[in-house]
Amino acid sequence: MTPSDYEFLRKLLKERSGLDLSTDKQYLVESRLVPLARKVGLSGISELVQKMKSGSAEAVTADVVEAMTTNETFFFRDKTPFDHLKDTMMPALLQARTARRSLRIWCAASSTGQEPYSIAMCLKELGPSLAGWKLDILATDLSQGVLEKSRAGIFSQFEVQRGLPIQLLVKYFSQVGDMWQLNADIRAMVQHRQLNLLQDFAHLGTFDIIFCRNVLIYFDQDTKITIFERLARVIEGDGFMVLGAAESVVGISDVFKPHPERRGLYRPNGVRPAKPIIGGAAPQLAKAIAAAG
Ligand SMILES: C[S@@+](CC[C@H](N)C(=O)[O-])C[C@H]1O[C@@H](n2cnc3c(N)ncnc32)[C@H](O)[C@@H]1O
């Protein structure tokens, strides 16, 4: 891979997925894209780049973007967010939404499904307190490949051994050969949709809870600011947002504030973000629009 191939790929990935590669990640690009190049009958990365530059390789470009995403996930990852769901978010929302009896939860960057299905199992475990409630869990991701796996709800022995308590495995999964499939009632609680967080998502409507974990970490500061502002526009005023263990709004945006006692949990700050930003517009644009009224 030549330095100009690497620059081309860095720019492409930043624009398409938000991935912010530093200048020294050639090894990562090679380890992910050489096998892809071979799979599509090309000699290596330089030929892959040539093909993309020719402008007639949209499918290959999408494969390159997918190959460069990190899909690492597991059931009940980090545990505490699910304790907060059970002990903090749900009690507050069950009270606040008594009249409406419905809740919308969005799992942005849901990968292969372990996170939205962990949420679904948590809710199911709450039992009779949610009887008669309409519960929507929306799982979205950039990658069609991970969404397909998530829809199927089929996991390997290795995957169910990572984070999933044995009693929940027994209760909510059925063994299919050497794999485990989530039961239909849990699968039916999760709707799937392809969505790039760099693009507008106002059409999704508003949510009571947003899990947006372990994805913003790959983005640069301006992209994070823009996404936090958009998230603030689709969350209810008394809703909750959950970030990954290595992520925070602090020092980046004031549209959310950290929960005073629950690490990783954020609430809308009541700061009305500027009018909707289209596409990957920079926060400066939002400020300019806000200033113009
Ligand atoms: C490391 S996984 C995190 C999965 C899950 N949220 C968790 O914490 O276990 C990151 C996911 O973000 C997705 N992703 C990366 N860039 C994205 C983008 N621009 N829009 C939406 N999803 C994206 C990847 O496809 C991947 O499935």
The ligand as an SDF file (V2000), in Angstrom:
LIG
                    3D

 27 29  0  0  0  0  0  0  0  0999 V2000
  -17.5630   -1.8470   18.8290 C   0  0  0  0  0  0  0  0  0  0  0  0
  -19.1880   -2.0730   18.1880 S   0  0  0  0  0  0  0  0  0  0  0  0
  -20.1770   -1.6560   19.5840 C   0  0  0  0  0  0  0  0  0  0  0  0
  -21.3950   -2.5190   19.7000 C   0  0  0  0  0  0  0  0  0  0  0  0
  -22.2490   -2.2620   20.9440 C   0  0  0  0  0  0  0  0  0  0  0  0
  -22.7840   -0.9280   20.9680 N   0  0  0  0  0  0  0  0  0  0  0  0
  -21.4590   -2.5220   22.2020 C   0  0  0  0  0  0  0  0  0  0  0  0
  -21.0940   -1.5770   22.9030 O   0  0  0  0  0  0  0  0  0  0  0  0
  -21.1970   -3.6890   22.5160 O   0  0  0  0  0  0  0  0  0  0  0  0
  -19.3070   -0.6220   17.1380 C   0  0  0  0  0  0  0  0  0  0  0  0
  -20.4180   -0.7170   16.1110 C   0  0  0  0  0  0  0  0  0  0  0  0
  -20.5780    0.5780   15.5330 O   0  0  0  0  0  0  0  0  0  0  0  0
  -20.9160    0.4340   14.1780 C   0  0  0  0  0  0  0  0  0  0  0  0
  -20.6110    1.6990   13.4830 N   0  0  0  0  0  0  0  0  0  0  0  0
  -19.3940    2.1900   13.1300 C   0  0  0  0  0  0  0  0  0  0  0  0
  -19.5330    3.3660   12.5060 N   0  0  0  0  0  0  0  0  0  0  0  0
  -20.8580    3.6330   12.4800 C   0  0  0  0  0  0  0  0  0  0  0  0
  -21.6380    4.7030   11.9600 C   0  0  0  0  0  0  0  0  0  0  0  0
  -21.0700    5.7450   11.3360 N   0  0  0  0  0  0  0  0  0  0  0  0
  -22.9850    4.6520   12.0930 N   0  0  0  0  0  0  0  0  0  0  0  0
  -23.5720    3.5990   12.7190 C   0  0  0  0  0  0  0  0  0  0  0  0
  -22.8940    2.5540   13.2200 N   0  0  0  0  0  0  0  0  0  0  0  0
  -21.5530    2.5720   13.0980 C   0  0  0  0  0  0  0  0  0  0  0  0
  -20.0740   -0.7420   13.7170 C   0  0  0  0  0  0  0  0  0  0  0  0
  -20.6050   -1.3400   12.5440 O   0  0  0  0  0  0  0  0  0  0  0  0
  -20.1270   -1.6520   14.9490 C   0  0  0  0  0  0  0  0  0  0  0  0
  -21.1330   -2.6200   14.8260 O   0  0  0  0  0  0  0  0  0  0  0  0
  1  2  1  0
  2  3  1  0
  2 10  1  0
  3  4  1  0
  4  5  1  0
  5  6  1  0
  5  7  1  0
  7  8  2  0
  7  9  1  0
 10 11  1  0
 11 12  1  0
 11 26  1  0
 12 13  1  0
 13 14  1  0
 13 24  1  0
 14 15  1  0
 14 23  1  0
 15 16  2  0
 16 17  1  0
 17 18  1  0
 17 23  2  0
 18 19  1  0
 18 20  2  0
 20 21  1  0
 21 22  2  0
 22 23  1  0
 24 25  1  0
 24 26  1  0
 26 27  1  0
M  CHG  2   2   1   9  -1
M  END
$$$$
